[in-house]
Amino acid sequence: MATTALTAPRGDALGRRLCQLAVGLWLYGSSIALMLRASLGGSPWDVFHQGLSRHLGMGVGVWVTVVGALVLLLWIPLRQRPGVGTVANVLVLGVALDTTLSLVPPQHALALRVPLLAAGVLLNGLASGLYIGARLGPGPRDGLMTGLHRRTGRSIRLIRTLIELTVLTAGVVLGGTVGVGTVAYALAIGPLVQFFLRWCTVPGGPGSDGH
């Protein structure tokens, strides 16, 4: 999988790609907030971020930013090079998440939490299609995955699974919420991203992958 330089790539579609990246990242952060407000469990990384927030203080969005930056440091020994989208990922997701949390109050009725979870997962798929489709660099966490794949020769599937299980376990220990939403996300996000990428991928430019 190709990685990109920190400078923005040139091309006629650059304006569209930057706009699509910004919208996708903001919606991604918002989708995480919706799943958190559903309180039915989120993705492994979000369980980890939530656990850090509950155990150590500070908002979940702050931990999304901090963890993203720390993971980005792990790229150095892996010789991964960040793209514009990589840096934007670290800067935007946490802000979007905390902003949405401030606008959407906690929900207690299951009749509201289930649709909130469904909306969050669906929006996450759309957001992933938008910012991955912008092709401006992988997110820190997926860049770690691809970097480990290149250095170790192990399969992407194995490395991704080990990373997800590690952060999920850490999140549970720290008090993050695991539930039906975690399972729903795991089953739905792949097909959703694949579907939306068909419509959102901008032709040309360097390839990229996930958050």
C-alpha positions as CSV (number, residue, x, y, z in Angstrom):
1,M,0.0,0.0,0.0
2,A,1.5,3.3,-1.0
3,T,2.1,6.1,1.5
4,T,2.3,9.8,0.8
5,A,4.5,12.7,1.6
6,L,3.3,15.3,4.1
7,T,2.9,17.9,1.4
8,A,-0.4,18.0,-0.5
9,P,-0.4,16.2,-3.8
10,R,-1.1,18.3,-7.0
11,G,-3.9,17.7,-9.4
12,D,-7.1,19.1,-10.7
13,A,-9.1,17.3,-8.1
14,L,-7.1,18.6,-5.1
15,G,-9.8,21.1,-4.0
16,R,-12.5,18.4,-4.1
17,R,-10.2,16.0,-2.3
18,L,-9.4,18.4,0.5
19,C,-13.1,19.3,1.0
20,Q,-14.1,15.7,1.0
21,L,-11.4,14.9,3.5
22,A,-12.5,17.6,5.9
23,V,-16.2,16.6,5.6
24,G,-15.4,12.9,6.0
25,L,-13.2,13.4,9.1
26,W,-15.7,15.7,10.8
27,L,-18.5,13.2,10.1
28,Y,-16.3,10.4,11.4
29,G,-15.8,12.1,14.7
30,S,-19.5,12.8,14.9
31,S,-20.4,9.2,14.2
32,I,-18.2,8.1,17.1
33,A,-20.0,10.5,19.4
34,L,-23.4,9.1,18.3
35,M,-22.2,5.6,19.2
36,L,-20.9,6.7,22.5
37,R,-24.2,8.4,23.3
38,A,-26.0,5.1,22.5
39,S,-24.0,3.5,25.3
40,L,-24.3,0.1,23.6
41,G,-20.6,-0.4,22.8
42,G,-18.4,1.0,20.0
43,S,-15.4,0.0,18.0
44,P,-12.3,-1.4,19.8
45,W,-10.4,1.9,19.5
46,D,-13.3,3.9,20.8
47,V,-13.8,1.5,23.7
48,F,-10.1,2.2,24.5
49,H,-10.5,6.0,24.2
50,Q,-13.6,5.8,26.4
51,G,-11.8,3.7,29.0
52,L,-8.9,6.2,29.1
53,S,-11.3,9.0,29.6
54,R,-13.1,7.3,32.4
55,H,-9.9,6.1,34.1
56,L,-7.6,9.1,33.6
57,G,-10.0,12.0,33.0
58,M,-10.2,14.4,30.1
59,G,-12.8,14.1,27.3
60,V,-12.9,11.2,24.9
61,G,-12.1,13.5,22.0
62,V,-8.9,14.6,23.7
63,W,-7.9,11.0,24.0
64,V,-8.7,10.4,20.3
65,T,-6.3,13.2,19.5
66,V,-3.6,12.1,22.0
67,V,-3.7,8.4,21.0
68,G,-3.6,9.4,17.4
69,A,-0.5,11.5,17.9
70,L,1.2,8.8,19.9
71,V,0.4,6.1,17.3
72,L,1.8,8.5,14.7
73,L,5.1,8.5,16.6
74,L,5.3,4.7,16.1
75,W,5.4,5.3,12.4
76,I,9.0,6.6,12.7
77,P,10.7,3.2,13.3
78,L,8.4,1.7,10.7
79,R,9.5,4.3,8.2
80,Q,5.9,5.3,7.3
81,R,5.4,8.8,5.9
82,P,2.3,10.7,6.8
83,G,0.0,12.4,4.3
84,V,-2.1,15.5,4.6
85,G,-5.0,13.3,5.6
86,T,-2.9,11.6,8.3
87,V,-2.2,14.9,10.1
88,A,-5.8,16.2,9.6
89,N,-7.1,12.9,11.1
90,V,-5.2,13.6,14.3
91,L,-6.3,17.3,14.5
92,V,-10.0,17.0,13.4
93,L,-11.5,13.8,14.8
94,G,-11.3,14.6,18.5
95,V,-12.7,18.1,18.0
96,A,-15.6,16.8,16.0
97,L,-16.3,14.1,18.5
98,D,-16.4,16.4,21.6
99,T,-18.4,19.1,19.6
100,T,-21.1,16.5,18.8
101,L,-21.1,15.1,22.3
102,S,-21.8,18.6,23.6
103,L,-24.8,18.9,21.2
104,V,-26.3,15.4,21.6
105,P,-27.5,14.8,25.2
106,P,-27.1,11.3,26.9
107,Q,-30.0,9.0,26.1
108,H,-31.5,6.5,28.6
109,A,-34.4,5.0,26.6
110,L,-33.5,1.9,24.6
111,A,-35.9,3.0,21.9
112,L,-33.7,6.0,21.3
113,R,-30.3,4.4,21.9
114,V,-30.7,1.7,19.3
115,P,-31.5,4.1,16.4
116,L,-28.7,6.3,17.6
117,L,-26.3,3.4,17.4
118,A,-27.6,2.4,13.9
119,A,-27.2,6.0,12.8
120,G,-23.6,6.2,14.2
121,V,-22.5,3.0,12.5
122,L,-24.1,4.1,9.1
123,L,-22.5,7.5,9.4
124,N,-19.2,6.0,10.2
125,G,-19.3,4.0,7.1
126,L,-20.1,7.0,4.9
127,A,-17.5,9.1,6.7
128,S,-14.9,6.4,6.1
129,G,-15.8,6.2,2.4
130,L,-15.4,10.0,2.2
131,Y,-12.0,10.5,3.8
132,I,-10.4,7.3,2.6
133,G,-11.8,8.0,-0.9
134,A,-10.1,11.4,-0.8
135,R,-6.8,9.5,-1.1
136,L,-4.7,12.0,0.9
137,G,-3.0,9.6,3.4
138,P,-4.0,6.9,5.9
139,G,-5.1,7.6,9.4
140,P,-2.5,6.9,12.2
141,R,-4.0,3.6,13.3
142,D,-4.3,2.1,9.9
143,G,-0.8,3.4,9.0
144,L,0.5,1.5,12.0
145,M,-1.2,-1.6,10.7
146,T,0.2,-1.3,7.2
147,G,3.7,-0.4,8.5
148,L,3.8,-3.5,10.7
149,H,2.6,-5.5,7.7
150,R,5.5,-4.2,5.6
151,R,8.1,-4.8,8.4
152,T,7.0,-8.2,9.6
153,G,5.6,-9.8,6.5
154,R,2.6,-10.9,8.5
155,S,-0.9,-10.7,6.9
156,I,-2.9,-7.5,7.3
157,R,-5.8,-9.6,8.7
158,L,-3.6,-11.0,11.5
159,I,-2.0,-7.7,12.4
160,R,-5.4,-5.9,12.3
161,T,-6.9,-8.5,14.5
162,L,-4.1,-8.4,17.0
163,I,-4.2,-4.6,17.2
164,E,-7.9,-4.5,17.6
165,L,-7.9,-7.2,20.3
166,T,-5.1,-5.5,22.2
167,V,-6.9,-2.1,22.3
168,L,-10.2,-3.7,23.0
169,T,-8.8,-5.6,26.0
170,A,-7.1,-2.5,27.3
171,G,-10.3,-0.5,26.9
172,V,-12.4,-3.1,28.8
173,V,-9.8,-3.1,31.6
174,L,-10.0,0.7,31.8
175,G,-13.8,0.7,31.9
176,G,-14.9,1.3,28.3
177,T,-18.3,0.1,27.2
178,V,-18.5,-3.1,25.2
179,G,-21.8,-4.5,24.0
180,V,-24.0,-5.2,21.1
181,G,-22.7,-2.1,19.4
182,T,-19.2,-3.5,19.3
183,V,-20.4,-6.6,17.5
184,A,-22.7,-4.6,15.2
185,Y,-19.8,-2.3,14.3
186,A,-17.4,-5.2,13.6
187,L,-20.0,-6.9,11.3
188,A,-21.3,-3.8,9.5
189,I,-18.3,-1.5,9.0
190,G,-16.5,-3.5,6.3
191,P,-19.5,-3.8,3.9
192,L,-20.5,-0.2,4.6
193,V,-17.1,1.2,3.8
194,Q,-16.8,-1.0,0.7
195,F,-20.2,0.3,-0.5
196,F,-19.5,4.0,0.1
197,L,-16.0,3.8,-1.4
198,R,-17.5,3.0,-4.7
199,W,-19.2,6.4,-4.8
200,C,-16.6,8.5,-2.8
201,T,-13.2,7.5,-4.2
202,V,-11.7,10.3,-6.2
203,P,-9.9,8.9,-9.3
204,G,-6.1,9.3,-9.3
205,G,-3.7,10.4,-6.6
206,P,-1.9,8.3,-4.0
207,G,-3.8,5.5,-2.3
208,S,-4.7,5.6,1.3
209,D,-6.5,3.6,3.9
210,G,-8.7,4.1,6.9
211,H,-8.5,5.7,10.4
